[in-house]
Amino acid sequence: MQSFDYSNQNHIIFLLLATIIVALAFIIIKYKIKTYFQERTVRKRFERGNKLEQQAKSFLKSKGYRIIDYQSTYEHKYMEDGEVQIAEIKPDYIVKKNGKTYIVEVKSGSYAINARNKSTRRQLLEYDYVVENDGVFLLDMENRQLKLVQFKSKGEKRSGKLIKFIILIAIIGMAVPYWQVKVVIGLVLVFLFLKESRF
């Protein structure tokens, strides 16, 4: 058997090639193992999520909600630089109880189960905006908790500011001693009230 000769150029090239091949094989095997475990984790999380969503159906029924829709696709149209864009959303459940319609989003894990999580909150806000509803529920299937999340609309915010303004003008009107000013303030209040009732 021929011994390795460090002075032989062919032996050195063979050693370098063998080292490169072993290093590449190690990197590939390491990558494959990492990918396998990542895919396995995602698959388990997906299977667990599906299982919890199916359990959510029974949970909602036990709370008196009637399921009227499950993972239907809704289109959200919006404008971008004057061009109509369409985004699709898919709430988990649409349910009814006491004549009211609710959206239910099922979540699991430690972060997504809370509306303080920005991704969850944005998702619920979009559902609330696109789908006609009387409320949006976040269903934490880990702890079997149904949380009602409510967002104030722009109309409600505007309405609240207008009511405060009307009250302020009415107080000023009561304080002013001149009847002509009181009449003008009264007419302004009537106008504002009629405008408010149209919203």
LUMPANU-807087 format. One record per residue: residue number from 1; x, y, z of N, C-alpha, C in turn. Coordinates in pm, whole numbers, plus 50000, padded with zeros to 5 digits. Example, Ala and Ser with C-alpha at 12.3 -4.5 7.8 and 13.67 -1.06 7.14 Angstrom:
! residues 2
+-----+-------+-------+-------+-------+-------+-------+-------+-------+-------+
: num :   n_X :   n_Y :   n_Z :  ca_X :  ca_Y :  ca_Z :   c_X :   c_Y :   c_Z :
+-----+-------+-------+-------+-------+-------+-------+-------+-------+-------+
:   1 : 51319 : 49431 : 50780 : 51230 : 49550 : 50780 : 51320 : 49670 : 50780 :
:   2 : 51285 : 49775 : 50708 : 51367 : 49894 : 50714 : 51290 : 50003 : 50787 :
+-----+-------+-------+-------+-------+-------+-------+-------+-------+-------+
! end
This chain:
! residues 199
+-----+-------+-------+-------+-------+-------+-------+-------+-------+-------+
: num :   n_X :   n_Y :   n_Z :  ca_X :  ca_Y :  ca_Z :   c_X :   c_Y :   c_Z :
+-----+-------+-------+-------+-------+-------+-------+-------+-------+-------+
:   1 : 50085 : 49882 : 50000 : 50000 : 50000 : 50000 : 50089 : 50124 : 50000 :
:   2 : 50054 : 50216 : 49908 : 50136 : 50336 : 49892 : 50102 : 50437 : 50001 :
:   3 : 50204 : 50493 : 50069 : 50180 : 50591 : 50174 : 50162 : 50729 : 50112 :
:   4 : 50095 : 50818 : 50189 : 50066 : 50952 : 50137 : 50196 : 51033 : 50132 :
:   5 : 50220 : 51091 : 50017 : 50343 : 51167 : 49995 : 50306 : 51315 : 49983 :
:   6 : 50342 : 51395 : 50087 : 50308 : 51537 : 50088 : 50385 : 51616 : 49983 :
:   7 : 50492 : 51557 : 49929 : 50570 : 51627 : 49826 : 50513 : 51601 : 49687 :
:   8 : 50421 : 51500 : 49677 : 50360 : 51465 : 49549 : 50239 : 51556 : 49524 :
:   9 : 50241 : 51628 : 49412 : 50134 : 51725 : 49380 : 49999 : 51655 : 49362 :
:  10 : 49997 : 51539 : 49302 : 49873 : 51464 : 49281 : 49809 : 51424 : 49414 :
:  11 : 49892 : 51384 : 49511 : 49840 : 51346 : 49643 : 49777 : 51467 : 49715 :
:  12 : 49841 : 51584 : 49701 : 49788 : 51706 : 49766 : 49654 : 51746 : 49703 :
:  13 : 49646 : 51741 : 49568 : 49520 : 51774 : 49499 : 49411 : 51677 : 49542 :
:  14 : 49444 : 51548 : 49553 : 49346 : 51448 : 49597 : 49296 : 51479 : 49739 :
:  15 : 49389 : 51516 : 49827 : 49353 : 51550 : 49965 : 49261 : 51672 : 49969 :
:  16 : 49292 : 51777 : 49889 : 49208 : 51897 : 49884 : 49068 : 51865 : 49832 :
:  17 : 49062 : 51786 : 49725 : 48931 : 51748 : 49668 : 48849 : 51666 : 49768 :
:  18 : 48914 : 51574 : 49836 : 48845 : 51492 : 49936 : 48792 : 51579 : 50049 :
:  19 : 48870 : 51677 : 50093 : 48830 : 51768 : 50200 : 48709 : 51852 : 50156 :
:  20 : 48714 : 51903 : 50032 : 48603 : 51984 : 49978 : 48476 : 51901 : 49969 :
:  21 : 48489 : 51777 : 49919 : 48372 : 51688 : 49905 : 48310 : 51658 : 50041 :
:  22 : 48393 : 51628 : 50141 : 48343 : 51599 : 50276 : 48275 : 51722 : 50335 :
:  23 : 48335 : 51841 : 50315 : 48277 : 51965 : 50367 : 48142 : 51994 : 50301 :
:  24 : 48135 : 51979 : 50168 : 48008 : 51999 : 50095 : 47902 : 51900 : 50140 :
:  25 : 47941 : 51774 : 50156 : 47847 : 51671 : 50202 : 47793 : 51707 : 50340 :
:  26 : 47881 : 51754 : 50428 : 47840 : 51794 : 50563 : 47740 : 51910 : 50557 :
:  27 : 47768 : 52012 : 50474 : 47679 : 52129 : 50461 : 47542 : 52086 : 50407 :
:  28 : 47544 : 52000 : 50304 : 47417 : 51954 : 50243 : 47336 : 51874 : 50343 :
:  29 : 47400 : 51783 : 50415 : 47330 : 51700 : 50514 : 47272 : 51788 : 50626 :
:  30 : 47354 : 51885 : 50672 : 47308 : 51976 : 50777 : 47187 : 52056 : 50729 :
:  31 : 47191 : 52106 : 50604 : 47080 : 52184 : 50547 : 46954 : 52098 : 50536 :
:  32 : 46971 : 51973 : 50489 : 46856 : 51882 : 50472 : 46791 : 51851 : 50607 :
:  33 : 46873 : 51828 : 50709 : 46820 : 51798 : 50843 : 46745 : 51920 : 50897 :
:  34 : 46804 : 52039 : 50881 : 46740 : 52162 : 50928 : 46606 : 52184 : 50857 :
:  35 : 46605 : 52168 : 50724 : 46483 : 52185 : 50644 : 46376 : 52085 : 50686 :
:  36 : 46418 : 51961 : 50709 : 46322 : 51857 : 50750 : 46253 : 51895 : 50881 :
:  37 : 46332 : 51939 : 50979 : 46273 : 51974 : 51109 : 46187 : 52100 : 51101 :
:  38 : 46228 : 52197 : 51015 : 46146 : 52317 : 50997 : 46012 : 52282 : 50934 :
:  39 : 46017 : 52199 : 50829 : 45893 : 52157 : 50760 : 45804 : 52077 : 50854 :
:  40 : 45867 : 51993 : 50936 : 45792 : 51912 : 51032 : 45722 : 52000 : 51135 :
:  41 : 45792 : 52104 : 51183 : 45734 : 52198 : 51279 : 45616 : 52273 : 51218 :
:  42 : 45635 : 52322 : 51094 : 45527 : 52394 : 51025 : 45408 : 52302 : 51002 :
:  43 : 45435 : 52178 : 50960 : 45328 : 52080 : 50934 : 45251 : 52050 : 51062 :
:  44 : 45324 : 52032 : 51173 : 45258 : 52004 : 51302 : 45173 : 52123 : 51346 :
:  45 : 45228 : 52245 : 51328 : 45155 : 52366 : 51366 : 45028 : 52379 : 51280 :
:  46 : 45041 : 52349 : 51150 : 44927 : 52356 : 51059 : 44820 : 52254 : 51097 :
:  47 : 44864 : 52130 : 51124 : 44771 : 52023 : 51163 : 44702 : 52059 : 51294 :
:  48 : 44779 : 52114 : 51388 : 44724 : 52154 : 51517 : 44623 : 52267 : 51500 :
:  49 : 44657 : 52364 : 51412 : 44566 : 52476 : 51383 : 44435 : 52427 : 51323 :
:  50 : 44445 : 52331 : 51229 : 44325 : 52273 : 51166 : 44239 : 52202 : 51269 :
:  51 : 44306 : 52129 : 51358 : 44235 : 52054 : 51462 : 44160 : 52149 : 51555 :
:  52 : 44230 : 52259 : 51594 : 44168 : 52358 : 51682 : 44051 : 52429 : 51614 :
:  53 : 44065 : 52455 : 51482 : 43955 : 52518 : 51409 : 43832 : 52428 : 51406 :
:  54 : 43854 : 52298 : 51392 : 43741 : 52204 : 51394 : 43679 : 52197 : 51534 :
:  55 : 43762 : 52203 : 51637 : 43711 : 52204 : 51774 : 43634 : 52333 : 51801 :
:  56 : 43674 : 52441 : 51734 : 43609 : 52571 : 51750 : 43462 : 52562 : 51710 :
:  57 : 43435 : 52483 : 51609 : 43297 : 52465 : 51561 : 43208 : 52414 : 51675 :
:  58 : 43252 : 52310 : 51743 : 43176 : 52254 : 51855 : 43167 : 52354 : 51970 :
:  59 : 43278 : 52425 : 51995 : 43281 : 52523 : 52103 : 43178 : 52634 : 52079 :
:  60 : 43176 : 52687 : 51956 : 43083 : 52795 : 51922 : 42937 : 52749 : 51934 :
:  61 : 42911 : 52627 : 51889 : 42774 : 52573 : 51900 : 42734 : 52558 : 52046 :
:  62 : 42829 : 52516 : 52129 : 42798 : 52499 : 52272 : 42769 : 52633 : 52340 :
:  63 : 42817 : 52744 : 52281 : 42792 : 52877 : 52335 : 42665 : 52941 : 52275 :
:  64 : 42594 : 52863 : 52191 : 42468 : 52912 : 52136 : 42479 : 52985 : 52003 :
:  65 : 42595 : 52977 : 51938 : 42613 : 53043 : 51808 : 42580 : 52946 : 51697 :
:  66 : 42511 : 52998 : 51596 : 42478 : 52916 : 51478 : 42578 : 52952 : 51369 :
:  67 : 42648 : 52853 : 51316 : 42751 : 52878 : 51214 : 42682 : 52893 : 51078 :
:  68 : 42705 : 53009 : 51016 : 42643 : 53031 : 50885 : 42746 : 53030 : 50772 :
:  69 : 42874 : 53038 : 50807 : 42978 : 53036 : 50704 : 43111 : 52993 : 50764 :
:  70 : 43191 : 52921 : 50684 : 43322 : 52876 : 50731 : 43425 : 52901 : 50622 :
:  71 : 43520 : 52985 : 50650 : 43634 : 53016 : 50563 : 43596 : 53052 : 50419 :
:  72 : 43491 : 53130 : 50405 : 43456 : 53181 : 50272 : 43548 : 53297 : 50237 :
:  73 : 43568 : 53319 : 50108 : 43655 : 53427 : 50063 : 43573 : 53551 : 50034 :
:  74 : 43619 : 53663 : 50090 : 43556 : 53793 : 50066 : 43657 : 53882 : 49996 :
:  75 : 43607 : 53965 : 49904 : 43696 : 54057 : 49833 : 43696 : 54193 : 49898 :
:  76 : 43814 : 54246 : 49917 : 43832 : 54380 : 49973 : 43887 : 54469 : 49862 :
:  77 : 43801 : 54558 : 49810 : 43844 : 54648 : 49702 : 43892 : 54779 : 49762 :
:  78 : 44003 : 54828 : 49710 : 44058 : 54956 : 49753 : 44131 : 55021 : 49635 :
:  79 : 44159 : 55151 : 49650 : 44225 : 55224 : 49542 : 44372 : 55248 : 49578 :
:  80 : 44457 : 55231 : 49477 : 44599 : 55263 : 49491 : 44640 : 55345 : 49369 :
:  81 : 44672 : 55473 : 49393 : 44703 : 55566 : 49285 : 44594 : 55567 : 49177 :
:  82 : 44469 : 55567 : 49223 : 44355 : 55574 : 49130 : 44320 : 55443 : 49063 :
:  83 : 44393 : 55338 : 49095 : 44369 : 55207 : 49034 : 44305 : 55113 : 49135 :
:  84 : 44200 : 55042 : 49092 : 44130 : 54950 : 49183 : 44215 : 54826 : 49207 :
:  85 : 44235 : 54794 : 49335 : 44308 : 54674 : 49374 : 44212 : 54584 : 49451 :
:  86 : 44234 : 54454 : 49445 : 44148 : 54360 : 49515 : 44233 : 54269 : 49602 :
:  87 : 44197 : 54264 : 49731 : 44263 : 54172 : 49824 : 44158 : 54073 : 49872 :
:  88 : 44197 : 53951 : 49891 : 44104 : 53848 : 49940 : 44128 : 53823 : 50088 :
:  89 : 44020 : 53813 : 50163 : 44029 : 53779 : 50305 : 43944 : 53656 : 50330 :
:  90 : 43980 : 53581 : 50433 : 43910 : 53455 : 50461 : 43890 : 53438 : 50612 :
:  91 : 43784 : 53500 : 50668 : 43758 : 53480 : 50811 : 43727 : 53334 : 50840 :
:  92 : 43762 : 53288 : 50961 : 43738 : 53147 : 50995 : 43589 : 53114 : 50998 :
:  93 : 43513 : 53192 : 51077 : 43369 : 53164 : 51090 : 43288 : 53292 : 51085 :
:  94 : 43167 : 53280 : 51029 : 43064 : 53383 : 51044 : 42953 : 53312 : 51121 :
:  95 : 42914 : 53370 : 51234 : 42814 : 53305 : 51320 : 42700 : 53402 : 51353 :
:  96 : 42589 : 53344 : 51397 : 42473 : 53426 : 51437 : 42425 : 53386 : 51574 :
:  97 : 42378 : 53488 : 51648 : 42317 : 53463 : 51779 : 42228 : 53582 : 51812 :
:  98 : 42107 : 53553 : 51854 : 42009 : 53658 : 51891 : 41991 : 53762 : 51780 :
:  99 : 41988 : 53714 : 51655 : 41966 : 53804 : 51542 : 42086 : 53887 : 51502 :
: 100 : 42200 : 53866 : 51566 : 42321 : 53943 : 51533 : 42424 : 53853 : 51466 :
: 101 : 42500 : 53913 : 51374 : 42602 : 53841 : 51298 : 42741 : 53879 : 51348 :
: 102 : 42823 : 53776 : 51371 : 42958 : 53800 : 51422 : 43062 : 53729 : 51335 :
: 103 : 43180 : 53789 : 51329 : 43296 : 53725 : 51266 : 43375 : 53661 : 51378 :
: 104 : 43423 : 53538 : 51355 : 43505 : 53471 : 51456 : 43637 : 53429 : 51391 :
: 105 : 43746 : 53476 : 51449 : 43880 : 53436 : 51404 : 43942 : 53347 : 51511 :
: 106 : 43979 : 53226 : 51472 : 44035 : 53128 : 51566 : 44187 : 53142 : 51569 :
: 107 : 44242 : 53155 : 51688 : 44387 : 53168 : 51701 : 44438 : 53072 : 51807 :
: 108 : 44565 : 53036 : 51795 : 44632 : 52952 : 51895 : 44774 : 53003 : 51910 :
: 109 : 44846 : 52947 : 52004 : 44982 : 52992 : 52030 : 44983 : 53092 : 52143 :
: 110 : 45096 : 53156 : 52165 : 45106 : 53247 : 52279 : 45095 : 53394 : 52241 :
: 111 : 45117 : 53428 : 52113 : 45115 : 53568 : 52072 : 44989 : 53607 : 51996 :
: 112 : 44949 : 53526 : 51899 : 44838 : 53562 : 51810 : 44703 : 53564 : 51879 :
: 113 : 44694 : 53506 : 52001 : 44565 : 53497 : 52069 : 44521 : 53628 : 52132 :
: 114 : 44598 : 53734 : 52115 : 44569 : 53860 : 52179 : 44557 : 53971 : 52074 :
: 115 : 44455 : 54056 : 52088 : 44436 : 54167 : 51993 : 44545 : 54272 : 52006 :
: 116 : 44625 : 54266 : 52113 : 44738 : 54358 : 52126 : 44851 : 54320 : 52028 :
: 117 : 44845 : 54197 : 51977 : 44939 : 54155 : 51874 : 44902 : 54230 : 51745 :
: 118 : 44996 : 54308 : 51690 : 44962 : 54396 : 51578 : 44913 : 54322 : 51454 :
: 119 : 44969 : 54204 : 51426 : 44924 : 54128 : 51308 : 44780 : 54081 : 51326 :
: 120 : 44749 : 54031 : 51445 : 44613 : 53985 : 51475 : 44516 : 54102 : 51468 :
: 121 : 44555 : 54215 : 51529 : 44468 : 54333 : 51532 : 44439 : 54384 : 51391 :
: 122 : 44541 : 54390 : 51308 : 44523 : 54436 : 51169 : 44430 : 54342 : 51093 :
: 123 : 44447 : 54213 : 51116 : 44362 : 54114 : 51050 : 44215 : 54133 : 51092 :
: 124 : 44191 : 54149 : 51222 : 44055 : 54168 : 51272 : 43995 : 54299 : 51221 :
: 125 : 44078 : 54402 : 51216 : 44032 : 54533 : 51168 : 43989 : 54525 : 51022 :
: 126 : 44064 : 54453 : 50942 : 44028 : 54436 : 50800 : 43898 : 54357 : 50787 :
: 127 : 43884 : 54250 : 50865 : 43759 : 54173 : 50864 : 43641 : 54261 : 50901 :
: 128 : 43659 : 54342 : 51006 : 43552 : 54430 : 51054 : 43512 : 54530 : 50947 :
: 129 : 43610 : 54579 : 50871 : 43585 : 54679 : 50768 : 43515 : 54619 : 50646 :
: 130 : 43554 : 54499 : 50608 : 43507 : 54439 : 50482 : 43375 : 54364 : 50497 :
: 131 : 43361 : 54286 : 50603 : 43244 : 54199 : 50620 : 43142 : 54266 : 50711 :
: 132 : 43017 : 54275 : 50663 : 42908 : 54333 : 50744 : 42890 : 54249 : 50869 :
: 133 : 42896 : 54314 : 50987 : 42890 : 54238 : 51112 : 42842 : 54324 : 51227 :
: 134 : 42808 : 54257 : 51337 : 42770 : 54325 : 51461 : 42880 : 54314 : 51566 :
: 135 : 42992 : 54252 : 51530 : 43103 : 54236 : 51622 : 43203 : 54135 : 51569 :
: 136 : 43326 : 54146 : 51618 : 43433 : 54053 : 51577 : 43484 : 53983 : 51703 :
: 137 : 43484 : 53850 : 51697 : 43534 : 53771 : 51809 : 43671 : 53714 : 51778 :
: 138 : 43758 : 53717 : 51877 : 43887 : 53648 : 51870 : 43872 : 53527 : 51960 :
: 139 : 43879 : 53409 : 51901 : 43860 : 53285 : 51976 : 43996 : 53224 : 52007 :
: 140 : 44032 : 53227 : 52134 : 44156 : 53168 : 52183 : 44126 : 53023 : 52219 :
: 141 : 44160 : 52932 : 52128 : 44127 : 52790 : 52148 : 44219 : 52723 : 52249 :
: 142 : 44333 : 52786 : 52278 : 44423 : 52730 : 52380 : 44353 : 52731 : 52516 :
: 143 : 44287 : 52845 : 52544 : 44225 : 52864 : 52675 : 44072 : 52864 : 52670 :
: 144 : 44017 : 52833 : 52551 : 43871 : 52829 : 52531 : 43807 : 52961 : 52573 :
: 145 : 43863 : 53073 : 52521 : 43810 : 53206 : 52553 : 43765 : 53276 : 52426 :
: 146 : 43646 : 53332 : 52432 : 43589 : 53406 : 52321 : 43590 : 53554 : 52359 :
: 147 : 43675 : 53633 : 52289 : 43692 : 53774 : 52325 : 43632 : 53863 : 52216 :
: 148 : 43541 : 53952 : 52256 : 43480 : 54046 : 52162 : 43574 : 54165 : 52145 :
: 149 : 43612 : 54192 : 52020 : 43700 : 54305 : 51988 : 43616 : 54406 : 51909 :
: 150 : 43611 : 54529 : 51957 : 43531 : 54632 : 51890 : 43619 : 54748 : 51849 :
: 151 : 43598 : 54793 : 51726 : 43672 : 54907 : 51671 : 43574 : 55022 : 51650 :
: 152 : 43616 : 55142 : 51684 : 43532 : 55260 : 51659 : 43547 : 55300 : 51513 :
: 153 : 43433 : 55323 : 51447 : 43437 : 55367 : 51307 : 43468 : 55516 : 51301 :
: 154 : 43505 : 55563 : 51183 : 43533 : 55706 : 51165 : 43407 : 55787 : 51191 :
: 155 : 43292 : 55732 : 51151 : 43164 : 55800 : 51172 : 43135 : 55819 : 51321 :
: 156 : 43163 : 55716 : 51401 : 43140 : 55724 : 51545 : 43231 : 55828 : 51610 :
: 157 : 43358 : 55833 : 51566 : 43452 : 55931 : 51620 : 43405 : 56073 : 51587 :
: 158 : 43365 : 56092 : 51459 : 43318 : 56222 : 51413 : 43192 : 56263 : 51490 :
: 159 : 43104 : 56166 : 51510 : 42978 : 56189 : 51582 : 43006 : 56233 : 51726 :
: 160 : 43101 : 56167 : 51793 : 43136 : 56201 : 51930 : 43189 : 56342 : 51941 :
: 161 : 43274 : 56384 : 51846 : 43329 : 56520 : 51847 : 43219 : 56624 : 51824 :
: 162 : 43126 : 56593 : 51732 : 43017 : 56685 : 51701 : 42925 : 56704 : 51822 :
: 163 : 42896 : 56596 : 51894 : 42810 : 56605 : 52013 : 42875 : 56693 : 52119 :
: 164 : 43005 : 56677 : 52139 : 43077 : 56761 : 52236 : 43070 : 56909 : 52196 :
: 165 : 43083 : 56934 : 52065 : 43077 : 57071 : 52013 : 42938 : 57130 : 52035 :
: 166 : 42833 : 57052 : 52010 : 42694 : 57097 : 52029 : 42669 : 57132 : 52176 :
: 167 : 42718 : 57048 : 52266 : 42701 : 57073 : 52410 : 42771 : 57204 : 52450 :
: 168 : 42891 : 57227 : 52397 : 42966 : 57349 : 52427 : 42889 : 57473 : 52380 :
: 169 : 42837 : 57469 : 52257 : 42760 : 57582 : 52204 : 42634 : 57606 : 52288 :
: 170 : 42566 : 57497 : 52329 : 42445 : 57510 : 52412 : 42477 : 57578 : 52545 :
: 171 : 42589 : 57544 : 52606 : 42629 : 57605 : 52734 : 42657 : 57755 : 52713 :
: 172 : 42727 : 57786 : 52602 : 42754 : 57928 : 52571 : 42622 : 58003 : 52550 :
: 173 : 42528 : 57938 : 52478 : 42397 : 57999 : 52451 : 42320 : 58029 : 52578 :
: 174 : 42329 : 57941 : 52677 : 42260 : 57964 : 52805 : 42324 : 58078 : 52883 :
: 175 : 42453 : 58095 : 52867 : 42525 : 58197 : 52943 : 42509 : 58338 : 52883 :
: 176 : 42482 : 58347 : 52752 : 42470 : 58477 : 52685 : 42336 : 58541 : 52722 :
: 177 : 42335 : 58670 : 52764 : 42211 : 58735 : 52809 : 42121 : 58787 : 52695 :
: 178 : 42171 : 58800 : 52572 : 42095 : 58861 : 52463 : 42013 : 58755 : 52388 :
: 179 : 41881 : 58781 : 52374 : 41791 : 58683 : 52312 : 41822 : 58662 : 52164 :
: 180 : 41872 : 58770 : 52093 : 41906 : 58756 : 51950 : 42019 : 58654 : 51930 :
: 181 : 42119 : 58661 : 52019 : 42231 : 58567 : 52012 : 42181 : 58426 : 52045 :
: 182 : 42090 : 58415 : 52142 : 42033 : 58284 : 52179 : 41959 : 58222 : 52062 :
: 183 : 41886 : 58304 : 51984 : 41812 : 58255 : 51866 : 41910 : 58202 : 51762 :
: 184 : 42019 : 58278 : 51737 : 42119 : 58236 : 51638 : 42184 : 58104 : 51683 :
: 185 : 42219 : 58097 : 51811 : 42281 : 57975 : 51864 : 42182 : 57859 : 51855 :
: 186 : 42055 : 57885 : 51883 : 41951 : 57782 : 51873 : 41939 : 57729 : 51732 :
: 187 : 41943 : 57820 : 51631 : 41936 : 57778 : 51490 : 42058 : 57694 : 51450 :
: 188 : 42177 : 57737 : 51500 : 42300 : 57661 : 51473 : 42288 : 57520 : 51532 :
: 189 : 42236 : 57511 : 51654 : 42220 : 57380 : 51720 : 42123 : 57290 : 51644 :
: 190 : 42011 : 57350 : 51596 : 41913 : 57272 : 51517 : 41980 : 57220 : 51390 :
: 191 : 42057 : 57307 : 51323 : 42128 : 57268 : 51200 : 42226 : 57153 : 51226 :
: 192 : 42304 : 57168 : 51332 : 42402 : 57064 : 51367 : 42333 : 56933 : 51405 :
: 193 : 42220 : 56943 : 51476 : 42146 : 56823 : 51516 : 42093 : 56749 : 51393 :
: 194 : 42037 : 56826 : 51298 : 41985 : 56765 : 51175 : 42099 : 56701 : 51094 :
: 195 : 42213 : 56769 : 51091 : 42331 : 56714 : 51018 : 42377 : 56585 : 51084 :
: 196 : 42379 : 56585 : 51217 : 42423 : 56465 : 51294 : 42329 : 56348 : 51271 :
: 197 : 42198 : 56376 : 51267 : 42102 : 56266 : 51253 : 42108 : 56201 : 51115 :
: 198 : 42166 : 56272 : 51017 : 42180 : 56212 : 50883 : 42292 : 56111 : 50878 :
: 199 : 42391 : 56115 : 50968 : 42506 : 56022 : 50969 : 42463 : 55887 : 51005 :
+-----+-------+-------+-------+-------+-------+-------+-------+-------+-------+
! end
